[in-house]
């Protein structure tokens, strides 16, 4: 299943052929059909694995005692993913949802549905923070969620190459055995996050 996940992650649903999958998994087409039914069913299982393993930091974030902790753990987890030298880069859900053609709309709808569940959970977490006094009562929990999700998607889908004269994150260094700047770069100040509130609505400030 890990091999199938990697192929879907790298190529998206529509970009992945049955030949890609059988070659990566080391099985024949009849074996794939016998074990998983079809390509879409295999993709759903790969998506389950992606959420369980690669997005585990989101569950850890939800358990943080403060809203700031939620945001920080989510952003740090996103940075760790995008700076990994061992995994494909980008958000698997975004890659799939934007690249699905008309014949793959059920797959796109599944990805969007899962994303909506995660967004709703984040709104509920911020609402709880308001009830607990961690966030002021006037804060727009949905607006705060949208800002955080936009930052997460931006970090996952728009990595940049490292400029030669700038430092990079410690997680990036760990992913680069040679000690040189990795191919994927996020500035070090991206990692320190705090939630600031204004009369116009919530926003995330990076320091």
KAMOFEN-V401068 format. One record per residue. RES is the residue in three letters. PSI is psi as a letter, one per 40 degrees, with the letter a starting at -180 (none if undefined). OMEGA is omega in whole degrees, -180 to 180 (999 if undefined). D_LAST is the distance of its C-alpha to the last C-alpha in Angstrom with 1 decimal. Layout:
[[RES	PSI	OMEGA	D_LAST] [RES	PSI	OMEGA	D_LAST]]
This chain:
[[UNK	d	179	39.2] [UNK	d	179	36.3] [UNK	d	178	37.9] [UNK	d	178	38.4] [UNK	d	-178	34.7] [UNK	d	180	33.7] [UNK	d	179	36.1] [UNK	d	-178	35.0] [UNK	d	-178	31.3] [UNK	d	-170	32.1] [UNK	e	-174	34.6] [UNK	i	-177	34.1] [UNK	d	-177	37.1] [UNK	d	-178	39.2] [UNK	e	-179	38.6] [UNK	h	178	39.8] [UNK	i	176	43.6] [UNK	d	177	45.8] [UNK	d	176	46.6] [UNK	d	-176	43.0] [UNK	d	-178	42.8] [UNK	d	179	46.2] [UNK	d	-179	45.5] [UNK	d	-176	42.1] [UNK	e	179	43.6] [UNK	f	-180	46.9] [UNK	i	178	49.0] [UNK	i	178	51.5] [UNK	d	178	51.3] [UNK	d	179	53.8] [UNK	d	179	51.8] [UNK	d	180	48.6] [UNK	d	-179	50.5] [UNK	d	-176	52.2] [UNK	d	-172	49.0] [UNK	e	179	46.7] [UNK	c	178	48.9] [UNK	a	-177	47.2] [UNK	d	-178	44.1] [UNK	d	178	42.4] [UNK	d	177	43.1] [UNK	d	179	41.7] [UNK	d	-179	38.5] [UNK	d	177	38.0] [UNK	d	177	38.4] [UNK	d	178	35.9] [UNK	d	175	33.4] [UNK	d	-180	34.1] [UNK	d	178	33.3] [UNK	d	-179	30.1] [UNK	d	-177	28.9] [UNK	d	-174	30.2] [UNK	d	-172	28.8] [UNK	d	179	26.0] [UNK	f	180	24.4] [UNK	d	-180	25.0] [UNK	d	179	21.3] [UNK	d	177	21.6] [UNK	d	177	24.3] [UNK	d	-179	22.3] [UNK	d	-178	19.5] [UNK	d	-179	22.1] [UNK	e	-180	23.3] [UNK	i	-175	20.1] [UNK	e	-179	20.9] [UNK	i	177	18.1] [UNK	d	177	16.6] [UNK	d	178	13.1] [UNK	d	177	14.8] [UNK	d	-178	16.4] [UNK	d	-176	13.5] [UNK	d	-180	11.7] [UNK	d	179	15.1] [UNK	d	-179	15.9] [UNK	d	177	13.0] [UNK	d	178	13.4] [UNK	d	177	17.1] [UNK	d	179	16.9] [UNK	d	180	15.1] [UNK	d	179	17.9] [UNK	d	-173	20.5] [UNK	d	179	19.7] [UNK	e	178	19.4] [UNK	h	178	22.7] [UNK	e	-174	25.6] [UNK	e	-175	28.2] [UNK	i	171	27.6] [UNK	i	-179	27.8] [UNK	i	-178	24.6] [UNK	i	179	23.8] [UNK	h	-178	24.4] [UNK	d	-180	28.1] [UNK	d	180	28.5] [UNK	d	-180	27.1] [UNK	d	-178	29.2] [UNK	d	-174	32.2] [UNK	d	-178	31.9] [UNK	e	-175	31.6] [UNK	e	-178	34.3] [UNK	h	175	37.0] [UNK	i	-178	40.2] [UNK	d	-178	42.6] [UNK	e	-178	44.4] [UNK	f	-176	41.3] [UNK	d	179	40.2] [UNK	d	177	40.8] [UNK	d	179	38.2] [UNK	d	-180	35.7] [UNK	d	178	36.5] [UNK	d	180	36.0] [UNK	d	180	32.5] [UNK	d	180	31.6] [UNK	d	179	33.2] [UNK	d	178	31.2] [UNK	d	179	27.9] [UNK	d	177	29.1] [UNK	d	180	29.8] [UNK	d	180	26.2] [UNK	d	179	24.8] [UNK	d	179	27.3] [UNK	d	-180	26.3] [UNK	d	176	22.7] [UNK	d	-180	23.9] [UNK	d	179	26.2] [UNK	d	179	23.5] [UNK	d	175	21.5] [UNK	d	177	24.8] [UNK	d	178	25.5] [UNK	d	177	22.3] [UNK	d	-180	23.6] [UNK	d	-179	27.0] [UNK	e	-179	25.6] [UNK	e	179	23.8] [UNK	d	174	20.3] [UNK	i	177	19.6] [UNK	i	-174	21.5] [UNK	d	-176	24.7] [UNK	e	-176	24.0] [UNK	h	176	21.2] [UNK	h	-176	22.3] [UNK	d	179	22.0] [UNK	d	178	23.1] [UNK	d	179	20.7] [UNK	d	177	17.7] [UNK	d	-177	19.4] [UNK	d	177	19.8] [UNK	d	-179	16.2] [UNK	d	179	15.3] [UNK	d	179	18.4] [UNK	d	179	17.7] [UNK	d	179	14.4] [UNK	d	-179	16.3] [UNK	d	178	19.2] [UNK	d	-179	17.4] [UNK	d	-178	15.9] [UNK	d	-173	19.5] [UNK	e	-178	21.6] [UNK	f	176	20.0] [UNK	i	179	19.1] [UNK	i	179	19.2] [UNK	i	-174	21.0] [UNK	h	172	19.4] [UNK	i	-172	19.9] [UNK	d	-171	21.9] [UNK	e	-175	20.0] [UNK	i	178	16.4] [UNK	i	176	15.2] [UNK	i	-173	14.8] [UNK	i	178	13.7] [UNK	d	178	16.0] [UNK	d	177	17.3] [UNK	d	179	18.3] [UNK	d	-179	20.0] [UNK	d	-179	21.9] [UNK	e	-178	23.1] [UNK	g	-175	24.4] [UNK	d	-178	27.3] [UNK	e	-177	28.0] [UNK	e	178	24.6] [UNK	i	178	24.1] [UNK	h	180	21.3] [UNK	i	179	22.1] [UNK	d	-178	23.4] [UNK	h	-170	20.4] [UNK	h	168	17.0] [UNK	h	-177	13.5] [UNK	i	-174	10.8] [UNK	d	-178	9.4] [UNK	e	177	5.7] [UNK	d	-170	7.1] [UNK	d	-178	7.9] [UNK	h	-170	5.5] [UNK	h	170	6.3] [UNK	i	178	7.7] [UNK	h	177	10.6] [UNK	i	-177	11.3] [UNK	i	176	14.9] [UNK	i	179	16.9] [UNK	d	-179	20.6] [UNK	e	-179	20.6] [UNK	i	-176	19.2] [UNK	i	170	16.2] [UNK	i	179	13.1] [UNK	h	178	10.0] [UNK	h	-179	6.7] [UNK	h	178	3.8] [UNK	none	999	0.0]]
